[in-house]
Amino acid sequence: MIDYIEIADILDGARCRALCAEIRASGGRAAGLMGRADQKAAWPEVRRTRRAEVSQATKDLISALLAEQKAALQRHFALALGICEEPQFLHYRKGDFFVPHQDGNTPLIHDESRFRKISAVIFLNRQSDDPSPEGYSGGSLTLHGPYSGPNLRVTMPALPGSLVAFRSETTHEVTPVTRNERFTIVSWYRGA
């Protein structure tokens, strides 16, 4: 089975729209892998999205919001969680994606990601086939079940203001965006 939790309405609609506007208007760069910005072209065959540079006030607001969710996540996952990494504000345009990958807590990797226990994604706009200007198509966050078990895939509903959290060793992907823009915030809780 895939262990995850969805928490609805941690941000209201007005705040989500304001964050989308700030991300769209901000400077940024191609999102790297494992938070490293030193990679040439940020491995475009693996991940194509833009990491926005938002205001410090926005980073602080989201960091505080993620800290408020920690108790619920500790209860659900039965883990003692420590700090939450600085959030990343992501802007996916048409054609952007992230291939199946894991965020950390895997025994084969010996970098900083080994301390990540829980991955968190906050959706800021709606995924929908409806052609509204605020929504997008494609760009599905899909969690993969263990490779030793059945071929299990779970696609997370992208509801504005909702948080989805899962164990960082869970393989997951973002399918290519096929229409409009996808806005999310991601972060990782480390073990205590």
NULUMBA-887960 format. One record per residue: x, z, y of N, C-alpha, C in turn. Coordinates in Angstrom, 3 decimals, padded with zeros to 6 digits, always signed. Layout:
residues N
+----------+----------+----------+----------+----------+----------+----------+----------+----------+
:   n_east :     n_up :  n_north :  ca_east :    ca_up : ca_north :   c_east :     c_up :  c_north :
+----------+----------+----------+----------+----------+----------+----------+----------+----------+
:        X :        Z :        Y :        X :        Z :        Y :        X :        Z :        Y :
...
+----------+----------+----------+----------+----------+----------+----------+----------+----------+
END
This chain:
residues 192
+----------+----------+----------+----------+----------+----------+----------+----------+----------+
:   n_east :     n_up :  n_north :  ca_east :    ca_up : ca_north :   c_east :     c_up :  c_north :
+----------+----------+----------+----------+----------+----------+----------+----------+----------+
: +000.838 : +000.000 : -001.185 : +000.000 : +000.000 : +000.000 : +000.882 : +000.000 : +001.247 :
: +000.292 : -000.383 : +002.345 : +000.981 : -000.392 : +003.634 : +000.486 : +000.813 : +004.426 :
: +001.421 : +001.655 : +004.837 : +001.078 : +002.864 : +005.578 : +001.147 : +002.579 : +007.075 :
: -000.014 : +002.610 : +007.732 : -000.067 : +002.382 : +009.174 : -001.246 : +003.157 : +009.755 :
: -001.249 : +003.283 : +011.077 : -002.346 : +003.931 : +011.782 : -002.647 : +003.122 : +013.038 :
: -003.928 : +003.019 : +013.359 : -004.373 : +002.393 : +014.602 : -004.992 : +003.485 : +015.470 :
: -004.610 : +003.541 : +016.730 : -005.188 : +004.481 : +017.684 : -005.750 : +003.648 : +018.827 :
: -007.067 : +003.704 : +019.003 : -007.738 : +002.878 : +020.016 : -007.681 : +003.529 : +021.396 :
: -007.758 : +002.689 : +022.401 : -007.990 : +003.111 : +023.788 : -006.984 : +004.115 : +024.335 :
: -005.699 : +003.909 : +024.071 : -004.718 : +004.785 : +024.715 : -004.439 : +004.314 : +026.148 :
: -004.824 : +003.078 : +026.447 : -004.784 : +002.527 : +027.805 : -006.139 : +001.896 : +028.088 :
: -006.624 : +002.020 : +029.324 : -007.899 : +001.377 : +029.661 : -007.666 : -000.078 : +030.069 :
: -008.756 : -000.821 : +030.216 : -008.672 : -002.241 : +030.516 : -007.959 : -002.550 : +031.818 :
: -008.230 : -001.751 : +032.857 : -007.582 : -001.995 : +034.151 : -006.071 : -001.812 : +034.047 :
: -005.627 : -000.780 : +033.336 : -004.189 : -000.533 : +033.175 : -003.552 : -001.666 : +032.364 :
: -004.247 : -002.138 : +031.317 : -003.717 : -003.253 : +030.520 : -003.545 : -004.502 : +031.373 :
: -004.544 : -004.818 : +032.186 : -004.441 : -006.003 : +033.043 : -003.303 : -005.861 : +034.046 :
: -003.140 : -004.666 : +034.612 : -002.054 : -004.429 : +035.563 : -000.693 : -004.575 : +034.886 :
: -000.563 : -004.076 : +033.659 : +000.703 : -004.204 : +032.931 : +000.999 : -005.659 : +032.585 :
: -000.020 : -006.416 : +032.179 : +000.182 : -007.851 : +031.909 : +000.689 : -008.554 : +033.161 :
: +000.090 : -008.246 : +034.297 : +000.505 : -008.872 : +035.557 : +001.937 : -008.494 : +035.912 :
: +002.308 : -007.216 : +035.720 : +003.674 : -006.796 : +036.033 : +004.683 : -007.477 : +035.114 :
: +004.364 : -007.557 : +033.841 : +005.270 : -008.202 : +032.885 : +005.430 : -009.683 : +033.233 :
: +004.317 : -010.355 : +033.525 : +004.359 : -011.780 : +033.853 : +005.216 : -012.038 : +035.093 :
: +005.106 : -011.160 : +036.090 : +005.801 : -011.357 : +037.372 : +007.249 : -010.871 : +037.363 :
: +007.619 : -010.079 : +036.377 : +008.953 : -009.464 : +036.380 : +010.027 : -010.428 : +035.890 :
: +011.261 : -010.073 : +036.225 : +012.394 : -010.777 : +035.652 : +012.562 : -010.341 : +034.211 :
: +013.449 : -010.972 : +033.523 : +013.691 : -010.598 : +032.133 : +014.678 : -011.546 : +031.491 :
: +014.772 : -011.423 : +030.189 : +015.705 : -012.257 : +029.434 : +015.165 : -012.417 : +028.022 :
: +015.760 : -013.314 : +027.281 : +015.365 : -013.477 : +025.882 : +015.583 : -012.151 : +025.159 :
: +014.595 : -011.752 : +024.390 : +014.713 : -010.501 : +023.637 : +015.727 : -010.688 : +022.517 :
: +016.674 : -009.773 : +022.423 : +017.693 : -009.826 : +021.377 : +017.209 : -009.167 : +020.100 :
: +018.128 : -008.918 : +019.217 : +017.824 : -008.233 : +017.963 : +018.411 : -006.833 : +018.018 :
: +017.678 : -005.875 : +017.546 : +018.087 : -004.465 : +017.532 : +018.453 : -003.988 : +018.937 :
: +017.744 : -004.512 : +019.955 : +017.944 : -004.058 : +021.315 : +019.209 : -004.546 : +021.986 :
: +019.992 : -005.396 : +021.303 : +021.252 : -005.867 : +021.879 : +020.998 : -007.098 : +022.733 :
: +021.503 : -007.071 : +023.942 : +021.346 : -008.210 : +024.845 : +022.571 : -009.110 : +024.853 :
: +023.593 : -008.750 : +024.073 : +024.851 : -009.484 : +024.107 : +024.869 : -010.700 : +023.184 :
: +023.767 : -011.002 : +022.547 : +023.753 : -012.099 : +021.595 : +023.522 : -013.419 : +022.296 :
: +024.288 : -014.421 : +021.948 : +024.111 : -015.747 : +022.530 : +022.773 : -016.316 : +022.094 :
: +021.992 : -016.728 : +023.076 : +020.674 : -017.342 : +022.858 : +019.738 : -016.458 : +022.046 :
: +020.116 : -015.196 : +021.807 : +019.245 : -014.205 : +021.153 : +018.650 : -014.696 : +019.834 :
: +019.375 : -015.498 : +019.096 : +018.958 : -015.979 : +017.777 : +017.571 : -016.631 : +017.831 :
: +017.413 : -017.762 : +018.512 : +016.084 : -018.357 : +018.702 : +015.407 : -018.820 : +017.419 :
: +016.151 : -018.968 : +016.329 : +015.509 : -019.335 : +015.060 : +014.893 : -018.115 : +014.383 :
: +015.205 : -016.904 : +014.869 : +014.693 : -015.661 : +014.293 : +013.621 : -015.047 : +015.188 :
: +013.885 : -015.052 : +016.484 : +012.982 : -014.406 : +017.427 : +012.989 : -015.181 : +018.739 :
: +011.785 : -015.491 : +019.207 : +011.686 : -016.130 : +020.513 : +010.584 : -015.421 : +021.299 :
: +010.995 : -014.626 : +022.270 : +010.109 : -013.942 : +023.201 : +010.957 : -013.457 : +024.370 :
: +010.309 : -013.062 : +025.441 : +011.016 : -012.576 : +026.615 : +010.791 : -011.080 : +026.755 :
: +011.890 : -010.351 : +026.986 : +011.822 : -008.918 : +027.258 : +011.820 : -008.750 : +028.772 :
: +010.725 : -008.223 : +029.312 : +010.553 : -008.094 : +030.757 : +011.223 : -006.830 : +031.271 :
: +011.726 : -006.910 : +032.474 : +012.311 : -005.755 : +033.162 : +011.273 : -005.222 : +034.144 :
: +010.541 : -004.199 : +033.723 : +009.487 : -003.615 : +034.552 : +010.051 : -002.461 : +035.369 :
: +009.240 : -001.900 : +036.246 : +009.681 : -000.805 : +037.109 : +009.958 : +000.459 : +036.300 :
: +010.789 : +001.328 : +036.853 : +011.075 : +002.607 : +036.199 : +009.802 : +003.443 : +036.080 :
: +008.921 : +003.364 : +037.070 : +007.658 : +004.110 : +037.015 : +006.819 : +003.661 : +035.816 :
: +006.811 : +002.357 : +035.538 : +006.064 : +001.845 : +034.389 : +006.704 : +002.308 : +033.082 :
: +008.024 : +002.251 : +033.007 : +008.714 : +002.741 : +031.803 : +008.399 : +004.217 : +031.574 :
: +008.433 : +005.013 : +032.636 : +008.153 : +006.453 : +032.522 : +006.716 : +006.706 : +032.075 :
: +005.776 : +005.955 : +032.637 : +004.366 : +006.093 : +032.259 : +004.171 : +005.839 : +030.768 :
: +004.730 : +004.749 : +030.268 : +004.556 : +004.400 : +028.847 : +005.322 : +005.377 : +027.959 :
: +006.504 : +005.815 : +028.371 : +007.243 : +006.811 : +027.584 : +006.431 : +008.094 : +027.443 :
: +005.789 : +008.534 : +028.514 : +004.952 : +009.742 : +028.461 : +003.750 : +009.519 : +027.552 :
: +003.158 : +008.347 : +027.627 : +002.019 : +008.020 : +026.775 : +002.420 : +008.028 : +025.294 :
: +003.584 : +007.470 : +024.980 : +004.069 : +007.477 : +023.602 : +004.367 : +008.901 : +023.130 :
: +004.904 : +009.739 : +024.013 : +005.166 : +011.142 : +023.658 : +003.865 : +011.856 : +023.320 :
: +002.783 : +011.527 : +024.014 : +001.477 : +012.139 : +023.742 : +000.955 : +011.760 : +022.356 :
: +001.354 : +010.635 : +021.817 : +000.871 : +010.166 : +020.511 : +001.667 : +010.756 : +019.345 :
: +002.790 : +011.398 : +019.643 : +003.707 : +011.848 : +018.592 : +003.048 : +012.794 : +017.589 :
: +002.258 : +013.743 : +018.047 : +001.635 : +014.705 : +017.120 : +000.716 : +014.001 : +016.119 :
: -000.083 : +013.047 : +016.594 : -000.981 : +012.318 : +015.693 : -000.187 : +011.517 : +014.668 :
: +000.920 : +010.942 : +015.107 : +001.749 : +010.162 : +014.182 : +002.447 : +011.060 : +013.170 :
: +002.914 : +012.218 : +013.600 : +003.546 : +013.161 : +012.666 : +002.555 : +013.584 : +011.589 :
: +001.308 : +013.852 : +011.997 : +000.282 : +014.244 : +011.011 : +000.012 : +013.108 : +010.030 :
: -000.176 : +011.904 : +010.559 : -000.520 : +010.784 : +009.683 : +000.597 : +010.471 : +008.695 :
: +001.832 : +010.375 : +009.189 : +002.942 : +009.959 : +008.330 : +003.632 : +011.118 : +007.624 :
: +003.234 : +012.363 : +007.931 : +003.843 : +013.565 : +007.342 : +005.363 : +013.550 : +007.549 :
: +005.761 : +013.258 : +008.788 : +007.169 : +013.213 : +009.162 : +007.385 : +014.045 : +010.418 :
: +008.546 : +014.666 : +010.509 : +008.957 : +015.304 : +011.762 : +009.626 : +014.224 : +012.597 :
: +009.068 : +013.960 : +013.766 : +009.595 : +012.906 : +014.623 : +010.319 : +013.509 : +015.818 :
: +011.372 : +012.831 : +016.228 : +012.144 : +013.249 : +017.395 : +011.797 : +012.389 : +018.594 :
: +012.836 : +011.925 : +019.271 : +012.631 : +011.153 : +020.487 : +012.060 : +009.774 : +020.191 :
: +011.472 : +009.210 : +021.223 : +010.971 : +007.849 : +021.173 : +011.931 : +006.999 : +022.001 :
: +012.360 : +005.877 : +021.471 : +013.267 : +004.997 : +022.208 : +012.569 : +004.418 : +023.435 :
: +013.389 : +003.995 : +024.420 : +012.819 : +003.395 : +025.626 : +011.953 : +002.204 : +025.236 :
: +010.736 : +002.137 : +025.764 : +009.843 : +001.030 : +025.385 : +010.357 : -000.316 : +025.872 :
: +010.017 : -001.348 : +025.116 : +010.325 : -002.729 : +025.489 : +009.011 : -003.427 : +025.816 :
: +008.997 : -004.178 : +026.892 : +007.812 : -004.872 : +027.375 : +008.000 : -006.349 : +027.074 :
: +007.167 : -006.880 : +026.166 : +007.395 : -008.222 : +025.629 : +006.348 : -009.215 : +026.096 :
: +006.819 : -010.413 : +026.406 : +005.990 : -011.512 : +026.885 : +006.214 : -012.700 : +025.951 :
: +005.225 : -012.977 : +025.111 : +005.276 : -014.120 : +024.204 : +004.506 : -015.274 : +024.843 :
: +005.149 : -016.431 : +024.933 : +004.488 : -017.641 : +025.420 : +004.157 : -018.532 : +024.227 :
: +003.451 : -019.616 : +024.491 : +003.082 : -020.547 : +023.429 : +004.336 : -020.951 : +022.653 :
: +004.291 : -020.831 : +021.335 : +005.416 : -021.176 : +020.465 : +006.327 : -020.003 : +020.147 :
: +006.212 : -018.891 : +020.873 : +007.073 : -017.724 : +020.617 : +006.647 : -017.008 : +019.342 :
: +007.600 : -016.308 : +018.692 : +007.381 : -015.697 : +017.379 : +008.493 : -014.701 : +017.082 :
: +008.345 : -014.000 : +015.954 : +009.412 : -013.162 : +015.387 : +009.227 : -013.226 : +013.873 :
: +010.224 : -013.734 : +013.157 : +010.142 : -013.910 : +011.704 : +009.991 : -012.562 : +011.000 :
: +009.585 : -012.557 : +009.714 : +009.480 : -011.287 : +008.983 : +010.804 : -010.517 : +009.042 :
: +010.698 : -009.231 : +009.344 : +011.879 : -008.387 : +009.535 : +011.482 : -006.921 : +009.384 :
: +012.468 : -006.063 : +009.387 : +012.269 : -004.617 : +009.401 : +012.952 : -004.070 : +010.643 :
: +012.408 : -002.977 : +011.177 : +012.960 : -002.396 : +012.402 : +014.029 : -001.352 : +012.148 :
: +014.117 : -000.840 : +010.949 : +015.122 : +000.186 : +010.680 : +014.764 : +001.034 : +009.485 :
: +015.465 : +002.171 : +009.371 : +015.272 : +003.120 : +008.284 : +015.497 : +002.464 : +006.925 :
: +016.441 : +001.520 : +006.890 : +016.768 : +000.857 : +005.633 : +018.196 : +001.220 : +005.227 :
: +018.455 : +001.388 : +003.949 : +019.764 : +001.870 : +003.506 : +020.896 : +000.858 : +003.642 :
: +020.582 : -000.407 : +003.859 : +021.632 : -001.426 : +003.917 : +022.203 : -001.633 : +005.318 :
: +021.569 : -001.057 : +006.315 : +022.005 : -001.256 : +007.696 : +022.598 : +000.048 : +008.217 :
: +023.746 : -000.054 : +008.841 : +024.443 : +001.156 : +009.295 : +024.618 : +001.180 : +010.808 :
: +023.640 : +000.642 : +011.541 : +023.686 : +000.724 : +012.998 : +022.672 : +001.769 : +013.473 :
: +022.383 : +001.782 : +014.752 : +021.471 : +002.781 : +015.325 : +020.061 : +002.705 : +014.739 :
: +019.677 : +001.550 : +014.215 : +018.313 : +001.408 : +013.691 : +018.051 : +002.308 : +012.486 :
: +019.093 : +002.795 : +011.846 : +018.874 : +003.642 : +010.661 : +018.162 : +004.942 : +011.012 :
: +018.136 : +005.317 : +012.299 : +017.470 : +006.539 : +012.720 : +015.992 : +006.319 : +013.041 :
: +015.570 : +005.072 : +013.118 : +014.162 : +004.766 : +013.407 : +013.300 : +005.099 : +012.195 :
: +012.230 : +005.838 : +012.435 : +011.309 : +006.192 : +011.350 : +009.962 : +005.503 : +011.494 :
: +009.447 : +005.424 : +012.738 : +008.124 : +004.849 : +012.978 : +008.223 : +003.816 : +014.103 :
: +007.666 : +002.644 : +013.861 : +007.574 : +001.581 : +014.866 : +006.195 : +001.635 : +015.497 :
: +006.127 : +001.390 : +016.798 : +004.852 : +001.423 : +017.520 : +004.701 : +000.170 : +018.366 :
: +003.500 : -000.390 : +018.357 : +003.164 : -001.561 : +019.160 : +001.895 : -001.235 : +019.943 :
: +001.941 : -001.463 : +021.251 : +000.749 : -001.325 : +022.094 : +000.342 : -002.730 : +022.522 :
: -000.901 : -003.088 : +022.227 : -001.426 : -004.398 : +022.615 : -002.010 : -004.316 : +024.026 :
: -001.683 : -005.299 : +024.851 : -002.167 : -005.304 : +026.227 : -003.232 : -006.358 : +026.502 :
: -003.309 : -007.378 : +025.647 : -004.389 : -008.353 : +025.792 : -004.906 : -008.741 : +024.415 :
: -006.058 : -009.384 : +024.407 : -006.815 : -009.644 : +023.179 : -006.395 : -010.949 : +022.507 :
: -006.286 : -010.887 : +021.193 : -006.086 : -012.085 : +020.389 : -007.475 : -012.598 : +020.024 :
: -007.721 : -013.862 : +020.322 : -009.050 : -014.407 : +020.092 : -008.994 : -015.921 : +020.084 :
: -009.893 : -016.536 : +019.342 : -010.010 : -017.989 : +019.384 : -010.858 : -018.431 : +020.565 :
: -011.512 : -017.494 : +021.238 : -012.273 : -017.768 : +022.451 : -011.289 : -018.185 : +023.543 :
: -011.531 : -019.273 : +024.255 : -010.534 : -019.769 : +025.220 : -010.482 : -019.017 : +026.555 :
: -010.796 : -017.739 : +026.576 : -010.731 : -016.991 : +027.832 : -009.285 : -016.923 : +028.320 :
: -009.074 : -016.866 : +029.641 : -007.706 : -016.851 : +030.169 : -006.936 : -015.566 : +029.869 :
: -007.631 : -014.466 : +029.577 : -006.922 : -013.209 : +029.295 : -006.449 : -013.103 : +027.845 :
: -007.033 : -013.897 : +026.955 : -006.704 : -013.792 : +025.537 : -005.685 : -014.824 : +025.100 :
: -005.291 : -014.733 : +023.844 : -004.331 : -015.672 : +023.261 : -004.717 : -015.943 : +021.820 :
: -004.209 : -017.020 : +021.272 : -004.408 : -017.373 : +019.860 : -003.060 : -017.382 : +019.172 :
: -003.100 : -017.238 : +017.828 : -001.852 : -017.093 : +017.085 : -001.265 : -015.744 : +017.428 :
: +000.045 : -015.597 : +017.272 : +000.705 : -014.359 : +017.668 : +000.250 : -013.128 : +016.910 :
: -000.126 : -013.281 : +015.660 : -000.621 : -012.148 : +014.872 : +000.513 : -011.227 : +014.440 :
: +000.304 : -009.929 : +014.601 : +001.197 : -008.933 : +014.007 : +000.724 : -008.747 : +012.576 :
: +001.566 : -009.147 : +011.626 : +001.215 : -009.064 : +010.214 : +002.201 : -008.149 : +009.508 :
: +001.658 : -007.137 : +008.826 : +002.470 : -006.215 : +008.028 : +002.490 : -006.717 : +006.592 :
: +003.657 : -006.643 : +005.963 : +003.834 : -007.102 : +004.586 : +003.944 : -005.890 : +003.669 :
: +003.312 : -005.990 : +002.507 : +003.441 : -004.937 : +001.515 : +004.802 : -004.980 : +000.855 :
: +005.107 : -003.976 : +000.034 : +006.402 : -003.945 : -000.660 : +006.575 : -005.189 : -001.531 :
: +007.797 : -005.713 : -001.540 : +008.062 : -006.918 : -002.321 : +007.978 : -006.671 : -003.821 :
: +008.105 : -005.425 : -004.233 : +008.011 : -005.135 : -005.662 : +006.566 : -005.074 : -006.138 :
: +005.627 : -005.055 : -005.192 : +004.211 : -004.959 : -005.547 : +003.494 : -006.272 : -005.329 :
: +002.165 : -006.200 : -005.191 : +001.386 : -007.424 : -004.983 : +001.711 : -008.055 : -003.633 :
: +001.385 : -009.321 : -003.534 : +001.636 : -010.071 : -002.300 : +000.598 : -009.656 : -001.252 :
: +000.815 : -008.515 : -000.629 : -000.134 : -007.914 : +000.290 : +000.276 : -008.191 : +001.731 :
: -000.672 : -008.632 : +002.547 : -000.456 : -008.850 : +003.975 : -001.654 : -008.250 : +004.716 :
: -001.370 : -007.555 : +005.816 : -002.431 : -007.009 : +006.654 : -002.157 : -007.451 : +008.079 :
: -003.124 : -008.140 : +008.673 : -003.006 : -008.576 : +010.055 : -003.697 : -007.547 : +010.941 :
: -002.968 : -007.055 : +011.930 : -003.483 : -006.020 : +012.820 : -004.366 : -006.637 : +013.904 :
: -005.519 : -006.031 : +014.177 : -006.335 : -006.536 : +015.285 : -005.671 : -006.217 : +016.622 :
: -005.571 : -007.207 : +017.480 : -004.941 : -007.021 : +018.790 : -006.027 : -006.668 : +019.802 :
: -006.272 : -005.379 : +019.959 : -007.277 : -004.902 : +020.903 : -006.567 : -004.300 : +022.100 :
: -006.882 : -004.769 : +023.302 : -006.195 : -004.251 : +024.488 : -006.281 : -002.728 : +024.575 :
: -005.124 : -002.105 : +024.814 : -005.066 : -000.650 : +024.943 : -004.909 : +000.100 : +023.647 :
: -004.843 : -000.608 : +022.511 : -004.691 : +000.070 : +021.221 : -003.226 : +000.128 : +020.801 :
: -002.910 : +001.147 : +020.013 : -001.571 : +001.332 : +019.463 : -001.646 : +001.187 : +017.956 :
: -000.712 : +000.459 : +017.381 : -000.545 : +000.370 : +015.930 : +000.839 : +000.910 : +015.620 :
: +000.918 : +001.845 : +014.668 : +002.202 : +002.415 : +014.261 : +002.348 : +002.280 : +012.751 :
: +003.583 : +002.058 : +012.314 : +003.865 : +001.890 : +010.888 : +005.306 : +002.316 : +010.633 :
: +005.620 : +002.561 : +009.368 : +006.977 : +002.967 : +009.009 : +007.951 : +001.831 : +009.344 :
: +009.088 : +002.181 : +009.925 : +010.026 : +001.167 : +010.429 : +010.622 : +000.295 : +009.335 :
: +010.610 : +000.750 : +008.091 : +011.127 : -000.076 : +006.998 : +010.087 : -001.084 : +006.496 :
: +008.886 : -001.075 : +007.057 : +007.846 : -002.022 : +006.681 : +008.210 : -003.412 : +007.206 :
: +008.231 : -004.391 : +006.327 : +008.457 : -005.765 : +006.761 : +007.230 : -006.223 : +007.542 :
: +007.475 : -006.862 : +008.684 : +006.385 : -007.338 : +009.532 : +006.861 : -008.546 : +010.324 :
: +005.925 : -009.263 : +010.921 : +006.252 : -010.452 : +011.695 : +005.235 : -010.644 : +012.807 :
: +005.600 : -011.493 : +013.758 : +004.662 : -011.992 : +014.764 : +004.619 : -013.501 : +014.563 :
: +003.453 : -014.002 : +014.176 : +003.316 : -015.441 : +013.955 : +003.375 : -016.174 : +015.292 :
: +003.672 : -017.473 : +015.299 : +003.779 : -018.202 : +016.566 : +002.489 : -018.145 : +017.389 :
: +002.656 : -017.920 : +018.679 : +001.527 : -017.982 : +019.604 : +001.133 : -019.448 : +019.744 :
: -000.154 : -019.731 : +019.617 : -000.611 : -021.122 : +019.680 : -001.339 : -021.456 : +020.976 :
: -001.760 : -020.435 : +021.734 : -002.436 : -020.665 : +023.009 : -002.232 : -019.476 : +023.926 :
: -001.902 : -019.755 : +025.167 : -001.814 : -018.769 : +026.232 : -000.627 : -017.823 : +026.042 :
: -000.747 : -016.552 : +026.468 : +000.358 : -015.603 : +026.472 : -000.053 : -014.308 : +025.777 :
: +000.893 : -013.709 : +025.064 : +000.686 : -012.444 : +024.358 : +001.557 : -011.393 : +025.033 :
: +000.965 : -010.228 : +025.370 : +001.691 : -009.144 : +026.018 : +001.614 : -007.887 : +025.160 :
: +002.771 : -007.308 : +024.837 : +002.812 : -006.072 : +024.050 : +003.934 : -005.174 : +024.561 :
: +003.845 : -003.929 : +024.159 : +004.909 : -002.954 : +024.390 : +005.307 : -002.436 : +023.025 :
: +006.601 : -002.341 : +022.759 : +007.066 : -001.822 : +021.473 : +008.054 : -000.677 : +021.694 :
: +008.090 : +000.229 : +020.729 : +009.073 : +001.315 : +020.749 : +009.209 : +001.863 : +019.330 :
: +010.134 : +002.802 : +019.175 : +010.419 : +003.388 : +017.871 : +010.656 : +004.875 : +018.009 :
: +010.026 : +005.641 : +017.125 : +010.244 : +007.084 : +017.053 : +011.363 : +007.338 : +016.051 :
: +012.309 : +008.151 : +016.443 : +013.398 : +008.523 : +015.550 : +013.029 : +009.787 : +014.789 :
: +013.746 : +010.047 : +013.721 : +013.516 : +011.261 : +012.954 : +014.010 : +012.479 : +013.721 :
: +013.403 : +013.618 : +013.436 : +013.798 : +014.873 : +014.118 : +015.074 : +015.406 : +013.536 :
+----------+----------+----------+----------+----------+----------+----------+----------+----------+
END
